[in-house]
């Protein structure tokens, strides 16, 4: 069953409140968390802006009805900051997963880390490490369904991914994982393979000689087993990109190449990318190699590889629509980051359900959804009720 506003508020109420004097609390944590999420949906993305907006919400009919109050108590700016900074991010993460898991099938998962630039050590908390988050994205719905919190930056991605693979809630027989070359590790790929799941893994030169072995194997083929050249499309305004995907598979057995460390490599994938600058007409060519523990046709691999970049698009939306890179949070940036992911997911689910339609006489886009939320409280409220 998909969670609505009322059910979400009840789940938020289960999050532990760190404050000692429970009977003197004027600003219940679950109400503040919901209002913060609502404010983020409307485009108030900093503590300062969120609080300035909250000051005018004590008679907001949506909150009064939802909280069952005649008047909503509004905290001071310092109290708001203190509440969000000290909220248990692991408990908030459970609410996040509970809300979005009903929307996904877990057939294809993209995994990628993101620096939280606002957690730099240039501020007063000089003993704090630079933090990042490992985002787990469902490629079909284009929403993040979970996070892993990394206290030591991207160096923590490998053990975090190990934890993810051991988490049964993210596990499904035959599902496909895609990830960057950092996570192309022997034990990770073998764990995915041994559990009956699949992977498409990028290869670089520092992984047990895997890149050299892949190139040597490709050289033994007279021609690719299959190839696919996709259409040209625009990126970054004035650049055009063309991708050619070639796959190499064995006709006589599943294994395309033997490697003493990596198990069951059935396909080697070569991606040639040509980027043309429309202004200078300069062409840049790059070649990337990937390996997979299953067979398919070149177009399917092309689509899966492109879909992996949905996670990068997600990061782009986080930065453009919620200004995550501008957020300053040295001690605990994770809770507000979860609420930002919540915001982008709700935008994306609305886009999924209404793609090709219009709102406020404009085409439905992520930016237009945010703009409409900003102007219409009722619209922002209805986003929580989506069935699609």
Residue pairs with C-beta under 8 A, 6 or more apart in sequence:
1 102
2 102
2 103
2 386
2 387
3 11
3 98
3 99
3 102
4 384
4 385
5 34
5 66
5 381
5 384
5 385
6 66
8 34
8 95
8 99
8 384
9 30
9 31
9 34
9 66
9 67
11 95
11 98
11 99
12 29
12 30
12 33
12 34
12 92
12 95
13 28
13 30
14 91
14 95
15 29
15 30
15 33
15 87
15 88
15 91
15 92
15 95
16 88
16 91
17 25
17 28
17 29
18 86
18 87
18 88
19 25
19 29
26 73
26 75
27 73
27 74
27 75
27 79
27 83
29 83
29 87
31 63
31 67
31 72
31 73
32 75
32 80
32 83
32 84
33 84
33 87
33 92
33 339
34 63
34 66
35 54
35 57
35 63
35 72
36 50
36 80
36 84
36 336
36 339
37 339
37 342
37 343
38 62
38 63
38 380
38 381
39 49
39 50
39 53
39 54
40 50
40 322
40 339
40 340
40 342
40 343
41 343
41 346
41 347
41 370
41 373
41 380
41 383
42 53
42 370
42 373
42 374
42 377
42 380
43 321
43 370
43 371
43 373
43 374
44 50
44 52
44 53
45 322
45 323
45 327
45 340
46 323
46 326
46 327
47 77
47 80
47 81
47 84
48 77
50 80
51 75
51 76
51 77
51 80
54 74
54 75
54 80
55 74
57 63
57 72
57 74
58 71
58 72
58 73
58 74
59 71
59 72
60 72
60 377
62 377
62 378
62 381
63 69
63 72
64 70
64 71
64 72
75 83
84 335
84 336
84 339
85 329
85 331
85 332
85 335
85 336
86 332
87 332
87 335
88 335
89 149
89 332
89 334
89 335
89 338
90 149
92 335
92 338
92 339
93 146
93 147
93 149
93 338
96 146
96 147
96 338
96 341
96 342
97 145
97 146
97 169
99 342
100 143
100 144
100 145
100 345
101 145
101 169
103 138
103 141
103 143
103 349
104 138
104 140
104 141
104 143
104 145
105 138
105 140
105 172
106 138
106 145
106 170
106 171
106 172
106 175
107 139
107 140
107 172
107 174
107 175
107 176
108 138
108 139
108 140
108 175
108 176
108 178
108 304
108 307
109 136
109 137
109 138
109 139
109 170
109 175
109 176
109 177
109 178
110 136
110 137
110 139
110 177
110 178
110 179
110 307
110 308
110 310
110 311
111 134
111 135
111 136
111 137
111 161
111 164
111 177
111 178
111 179
111 183
111 311
112 134
112 135
112 137
112 179
112 180
112 311
112 312
112 315
113 132
113 133
113 134
113 135
113 150
113 154
113 157
113 182
114 132
114 133
114 135
114 315
114 318
115 130
115 132
115 153
115 154
116 130
116 131
116 132
116 133
116 324
116 327
116 329
116 333
116 337
117 324
117 325
117 326
118 324
118 325
118 326
118 327
118 328
118 329
118 330
118 333
119 128
119 129
119 130
119 131
119 329
119 330
119 333
120 130
120 330
121 127
121 128
121 129
121 130
121 330
123 328
123 330
124 330
125 330
125 331
128 330
128 331
129 151
129 152
129 153
130 153
131 149
131 150
131 151
131 153
131 333
131 334
132 150
132 153
132 154
132 156
132 157
133 147
133 148
133 149
133 150
133 334
133 337
134 147
134 148
134 150
134 156
134 157
134 160
134 161
134 164
135 144
135 146
135 147
135 311
135 314
135 315
135 341
136 144
136 145
136 146
136 147
136 148
136 164
136 170
137 143
137 144
137 145
137 310
137 311
137 314
138 144
138 145
139 178
139 304
139 307
139 308
139 310
141 348
141 349
141 352
142 310
142 313
142 314
142 348
142 352
143 314
143 344
143 345
143 348
143 349
144 311
144 314
144 341
144 344
144 345
145 170
146 164
146 170
147 334
147 337
147 338
147 341
148 160
148 161
148 163
148 164
149 334
150 156
150 157
150 160
154 182
157 182
157 183
158 182
158 183
158 185
158 188
161 179
161 183
161 188
162 187
162 188
162 191
164 170
165 171
165 188
165 191
165 192
165 195
171 195
171 197
172 197
173 196
173 197
174 196
174 197
174 198
175 197
175 198
176 197
176 198
176 199
176 200
176 294
176 304
177 192
177 197
177 198
177 199
177 200
178 199
178 200
178 201
178 304
178 305
178 307
178 308
179 199
179 201
179 202
179 308
180 202
181 201
181 202
181 203
181 204
181 207
183 201
184 201
184 202
184 203
184 204
184 207
184 210
184 291
185 207
186 207
186 208
186 261
186 262
189 199
189 201
189 262
189 263
189 293
190 262
190 263
192 198
192 199
192 293
193 199
193 263
193 264
193 293
194 263
198 292
198 293
198 294
199 292
199 293
200 269
200 290
200 291
200 292
200 301
200 304
200 305
200 308
201 290
201 291
201 292
202 288
202 289
202 290
203 210
203 211
203 214
203 289
203 290
203 291
204 211
205 211
205 212
208 259
208 261
208 262
210 259
210 262
210 291
211 289
213 257
213 259
214 257
214 268
214 289
214 291
215 289
217 248
217 256
217 257
217 268
218 248
218 268
218 270
221 248
224 246
224 247
224 248
224 270
224 298
225 247
225 248
225 249
225 251
226 246
226 247
226 249
226 297
226 298
227 244
227 245
227 246
227 247
227 298
228 244
228 245
228 297
228 298
228 299
228 301
228 302
229 242
229 243
229 244
229 245
230 242
230 243
230 244
230 245
230 302
230 306
232 240
232 241
232 242
233 240
233 241
234 240
235 241
235 275
238 277
238 278
238 279
239 275
239 276
239 277
239 278
240 275
240 276
240 278
241 273
241 274
241 275
241 276
242 273
242 274
242 276
243 271
243 272
243 273
243 274
243 302
243 306
244 271
244 272
244 273
245 269
245 270
245 271
245 298
245 299
245 301
245 302
245 305
246 269
246 270
246 271
246 272
246 298
247 267
247 268
247 269
247 270
247 296
247 297
247 298
247 301
248 256
248 267
248 268
248 269
248 270
249 256
249 266
249 267
249 268
249 295
250 256
250 266
254 264
254 266
254 295
255 264
255 265
255 266
256 265
256 266
256 267
256 268
257 265
257 268
259 265
262 291
263 293
264 293
265 291
265 292
265 293
266 292
266 293
266 294
266 295
267 291
267 292
267 294
267 295
267 296
267 301
268 289
268 290
268 291
269 289
269 290
269 291
269 292
269 301
269 305
270 287
270 288
270 289
271 287
271 288
271 289
271 290
271 305
272 285
272 286
272 287
273 285
273 286
273 287
273 288
274 283
274 284
274 285
275 283
275 284
275 285
275 286
276 282
276 283
277 283
277 284
290 301
290 305
292 301
314 344
314 348
317 344
317 347
317 348
317 366
318 324
318 340
318 341
318 344
319 325
320 367
321 343
321 344
321 347
321 366
321 367
321 370
322 340
322 343
322 344
324 337
324 340
327 333
327 336
329 336
344 366
346 383
346 384
346 386
347 366
347 369
347 370
347 383
348 366
349 383
349 386
349 388
350 364
350 369
350 383
350 386
351 364
351 365
351 366
351 369
352 388
353 386
353 387
353 388
354 364
355 364
356 364
357 364
358 364
359 368
359 369
359 372
359 379
360 368
360 371
360 372
360 375
362 368
369 383
372 379
373 379
373 380
373 383
